[in-house]
Amino acid sequence: MAACGALDMAGNVWEWCCSSYDGYPKESGQILRDRKSNKKRALKGGSWYYDTTYIPCGARDWIHPDFDDHDFGFRLVLAPRP
């Protein structure tokens, strides 16, 4: 369970992040807004398609900004109001 109470968030899709893969962990969250940038984008969290090694939310990989695949994306979470 996530700290916010969400369940079963592991292993759905690799989360495509807007931060650079380069420089980690020294660089803290450089936001890449230019899609034409050749910088590698960070992917986090693993997916159903990969080995269980990559399922934890701390798993990290990279992707070129122009590449897409069936197991890259982002996660939407709706939390009920208290």
C-alpha positions as CSV (number, residue, x, y, z in Angstrom):
1,M,0.0,0.0,0.0
2,A,1.3,3.5,-0.9
3,A,1.5,6.2,1.8
4,C,-1.6,7.8,0.3
5,G,-3.6,4.5,0.6
6,A,-3.5,3.5,-3.0
7,L,-3.3,-0.2,-3.7
8,D,-1.7,-2.3,-6.5
9,M,0.3,0.4,-8.1
10,A,3.3,-1.8,-8.8
11,G,4.0,-3.3,-12.2
12,N,1.3,-1.7,-14.3
13,V,3.5,0.3,-16.7
14,W,6.8,2.0,-16.7
15,E,6.1,5.6,-15.8
16,W,7.5,8.0,-18.3
17,C,8.9,10.9,-16.3
18,C,9.7,14.5,-17.4
19,S,13.1,14.4,-15.6
20,S,16.4,13.5,-17.2
21,Y,18.0,10.1,-16.7
22,D,21.5,11.7,-16.9
23,G,23.2,12.8,-13.7
24,Y,21.1,10.8,-11.3
25,P,21.4,10.8,-8.3
26,K,23.4,14.1,-8.2
27,E,20.9,16.0,-10.3
28,S,17.6,16.4,-8.6
29,G,14.7,16.4,-11.0
30,Q,15.8,18.5,-14.0
31,I,12.5,19.0,-15.9
32,L,12.8,18.4,-19.7
33,R,10.0,20.3,-21.5
34,D,11.5,20.2,-25.0
35,R,10.4,17.0,-26.8
36,K,13.1,17.6,-29.4
37,S,15.8,17.3,-26.7
38,N,18.0,14.2,-27.2
39,K,18.4,13.8,-23.5
40,K,17.3,10.4,-22.1
41,R,14.1,10.6,-20.1
42,A,13.8,8.6,-16.8
43,L,11.4,5.7,-16.6
44,K,10.3,4.5,-13.2
45,G,8.4,1.6,-11.7
46,G,8.6,-1.4,-14.1
47,S,5.8,-3.0,-15.9
48,W,3.9,-6.3,-16.4
49,Y,6.1,-7.1,-19.4
50,Y,9.4,-7.2,-17.6
51,D,11.2,-9.3,-15.0
52,T,10.0,-8.9,-11.3
53,T,13.4,-7.1,-10.6
54,Y,11.9,-4.0,-12.2
55,I,8.5,-4.0,-10.4
56,P,9.4,-1.9,-7.4
57,C,8.6,1.8,-7.7
58,G,12.4,2.5,-7.2
59,A,13.3,0.6,-10.4
60,R,14.8,3.0,-12.9
61,D,15.6,2.9,-16.6
62,W,15.6,5.4,-19.5
63,I,13.9,6.1,-22.8
64,H,14.5,8.4,-25.7
65,P,11.7,11.1,-25.9
66,D,10.6,10.0,-29.4
67,F,10.2,6.3,-28.4
68,D,7.0,4.7,-27.3
69,D,5.9,1.2,-26.5
70,H,2.9,-0.7,-25.1
71,D,4.2,-0.8,-21.6
72,F,5.3,2.9,-21.1
73,G,2.9,5.5,-19.8
74,F,1.7,7.2,-16.7
75,R,-0.6,6.3,-13.9
76,L,-3.8,8.1,-12.9
77,V,-4.9,7.9,-9.3
78,L,-8.2,9.2,-8.0
79,A,-8.3,9.6,-4.2
80,P,-11.6,10.1,-2.4
81,R,-12.0,13.3,-0.5
82,P,-11.8,13.0,3.2
